[in-house]
Amino acid sequence: MMPPRIRKSRKQARVSPRVHSVQDISLTYEGHSEELLVRPPDLSRRGMFISTTRAFPEGAVLNLKFRLAVTGVQVRTRCEVRHCLSGVGVGVEFVGLSSTAADQIEQEIKLCEQRPVRKRSMKRSAKKNARELRVTRKRKTQR
């Protein structure tokens, strides 16, 4: 008889933590000259998930440049596509990442995990914006 399977959540199954802490990301397909537009990725020490509508074959090598949002460190590396979700994005693993850059990414992740997450409700933001708009209009009419 086999033991029952224990299901782990996706977060529990990951080898290392992920954070959303990248700015100014630039991605080029090795051997091509076009630079691709991408949205901020999900970063870990070993790689990242990059949101892009462009599909890449598994094993494709990409050139990647990005800046860490908290520390401001710029990282350049090559990466290999490990997983592709067509129309959603690609999971890449860093290839040849220097130990210094890996340590800086690790530091960024630690800093992000220490920062409190501020979630602001959309209702509150909308109400605040409406109130500020009324005050601005009132001041203009008083002049």
RODO-2510 file (C-alpha; in nm, 4 decimals, decimal comma):
residues 143
     n   res          X          Y          Z
     1     m     0,0000     0,0000     0,0000
     2     m     0,1329     0,3437    -0,0939
     3     p     0,1398     0,6325     0,1549
     4     p    -0,1081     0,9122     0,0882
     5     r     0,0272     1,1969    -0,1239
     6     i     0,0811     1,5157     0,0635
     7     r    -0,0051     1,8102    -0,1515
     8     k     0,2130     2,1160    -0,1106
     9     s     0,1049     2,4586    -0,2141
    10     r     0,3037     2,6133    -0,4968
    11     k     0,4709     2,8473    -0,2466
    12     q     0,5749     2,5555    -0,0217
    13     a     0,7085     2,3541    -0,3163
    14     r     0,9492     2,6272    -0,4298
    15     v     1,3182     2,5886    -0,3584
    16     s     1,3756     2,9582    -0,2860
    17     p     1,1542     3,2575    -0,2074
    18     r     1,0304     3,4932    -0,4793
    19     v     0,9805     3,8695    -0,4692
    20     h     0,8601     4,1365    -0,7091
    21     s     1,1554     4,3721    -0,6845
    22     v     1,2895     4,4478    -1,0313
    23     q     1,2838     4,7677    -1,2353
    24     d     1,4169     4,8692    -1,5761
    25     i     1,4237     4,5188    -1,7202
    26     s     1,5644     4,4607    -2,0684
    27     l     1,5478     4,1266    -2,2476
    28     t     1,6965     4,0215    -2,5825
    29     y     1,6821     3,6848    -2,7514
    30     e     2,0426     3,5758    -2,8071
    31     g     2,1267     3,6004    -3,1761
    32     h     1,8530     3,8580    -3,2417
    33     s     1,8753     4,2362    -3,2239
    34     e     1,5257     4,3276    -3,1046
    35     e     1,4709     4,4310    -2,7436
    36     l     1,1500     4,2938    -2,5944
    37     l     0,9028     4,4764    -2,3743
    38     v     0,8268     4,2894    -2,0541
    39     r     0,6436     4,3562    -1,7286
    40     p     0,8085     4,3347    -1,3849
    41     p     0,9069     3,9773    -1,3058
    42     d     0,8908     3,7420    -1,0114
    43     l     1,2551     3,7163    -0,8911
    44     s     1,4443     3,4439    -0,7030
    45     r     1,8141     3,3737    -0,6482
    46     r     1,8240     3,1166    -0,9295
    47     g     1,5982     3,2838    -1,1868
    48     m     1,2744     3,4657    -1,2510
    49     f     0,9361     3,4462    -1,4168
    50     i     0,9063     3,7173    -1,6807
    51     s     0,5609     3,8289    -1,7907
    52     t     0,5641     3,8644    -2,1687
    53     t     0,3345     3,7687    -2,4523
    54     r     0,6340     3,6524    -2,6580
    55     a     0,6789     3,2747    -2,6644
    56     f     1,0265     3,1211    -2,6459
    57     p     1,1236     2,7582    -2,6884
    58     e     1,2485     2,5777    -2,3788
    59     g     1,6285     2,5951    -2,3778
    60     a     1,6416     2,9315    -2,5576
    61     v     1,9192     3,1564    -2,4257
    62     l     1,8271     3,5174    -2,3450
    63     n     2,0368     3,8177    -2,2437
    64     l     1,8907     3,9901    -1,9423
    65     k     1,9588     4,3236    -1,7761
    66     f     1,7638     4,4559    -1,4780
    67     r     1,7900     4,6823    -1,1749
    68     l     1,6967     4,5677    -0,8255
    69     a     1,4245     4,8002    -0,6930
    70     v     1,5343     4,8324    -0,3290
    71     t     1,9134     4,8397    -0,3532
    72     g     1,9373     4,9895    -0,7030
    73     v     2,1989     4,7331    -0,8117
    74     q     2,2098     4,6649    -1,1868
    75     v     2,2461     4,2999    -1,2915
    76     r     2,3460     4,1662    -1,6358
    77     t     2,3358     3,7953    -1,7070
    78     r     2,2388     3,5282    -1,9536
    79     c     1,9465     3,3023    -1,8775
    80     e     1,7907     2,9903    -2,0205
    81     v     1,4171     2,9392    -2,0716
    82     r     1,3028     2,6501    -1,8510
    83     h     0,9262     2,6916    -1,8844
    84     c     0,7020     2,8834    -2,1250
    85     l     0,3337     2,9667    -2,0772
    86     s     0,2215     3,0944    -2,4161
    87     g     0,0797     3,4461    -2,3916
    88     v     0,1643     3,4693    -2,0190
    89     g     0,5411     3,4541    -1,9758
    90     v     0,8564     3,2502    -1,9358
    91     g     1,0383     3,0994    -1,6411
    92     v     1,4139     3,1431    -1,6803
    93     e     1,7168     3,0179    -1,4906
    94     f     2,0235     3,2415    -1,4653
    95     v     2,3261     3,1071    -1,6520
    96     g     2,6735     3,2246    -1,5540
    97     l     2,5489     3,4663    -1,2885
    98     s     2,8433     3,5981    -1,0887
    99     s     2,8538     3,5114    -0,7192
   100     t     2,8489     3,8855    -0,6430
   101     a     2,5262     3,9325    -0,8404
   102     a     2,3727     3,6217    -0,6781
   103     d     2,4580     3,7622    -0,3335
   104     q     2,3050     4,0994    -0,4276
   105     i     1,9850     3,9275    -0,5407
   106     e     1,9786     3,7298    -0,2140
   107     q     2,0190     4,0558    -0,0186
   108     e     1,7354     4,2139    -0,2185
   109     i     1,5066     3,9205    -0,1385
   110     k     1,5880     3,9437     0,2335
   111     l     1,5182     4,3178     0,2347
   112     c     1,1859     4,2654     0,0566
   113     e     1,0798     3,9946     0,2996
   114     q     1,1519     4,2274     0,5938
   115     r     0,9482     4,5166     0,4521
   116     p     0,5849     4,5269     0,5633
   117     v     0,3376     4,4815     0,2809
   118     r     0,1040     4,7796     0,2501
   119     k    -0,2235     4,6895     0,0938
   120     r    -0,4529     4,9771     0,0259
   121     s    -0,8117     4,9043    -0,0555
   122     m    -0,9352     5,0322    -0,3888
   123     k    -1,2445     5,1809    -0,2236
   124     r    -1,0309     5,3852     0,0146
   125     s    -0,8071     5,5094    -0,2677
   126     a    -1,1063     5,6036    -0,4816
   127     k    -1,2717     5,7869    -0,1913
   128     k    -0,9502     5,9735    -0,1120
   129     n    -0,9037     6,0744    -0,4770
   130     a    -1,2648     6,1955    -0,4996
   131     r    -1,2248     6,3979    -0,1779
   132     e    -0,9023     6,5589    -0,3053
   133     l    -1,0735     6,6446    -0,6350
   134     r    -1,3637     6,8136    -0,4503
   135     v    -1,1207     7,0172    -0,2386
   136     t    -0,9267     7,1259    -0,5479
   137     r    -1,2466     7,2309    -0,7281
   138     k    -1,3680     7,4183    -0,4203
   139     r    -1,0393     7,6122    -0,3979
   140     k    -1,0595     7,7081    -0,7664
   141     t    -1,4148     7,8398    -0,7309
   142     q    -1,3164     8,0461    -0,4248
   143     r    -1,0469     8,2341    -0,6188
***
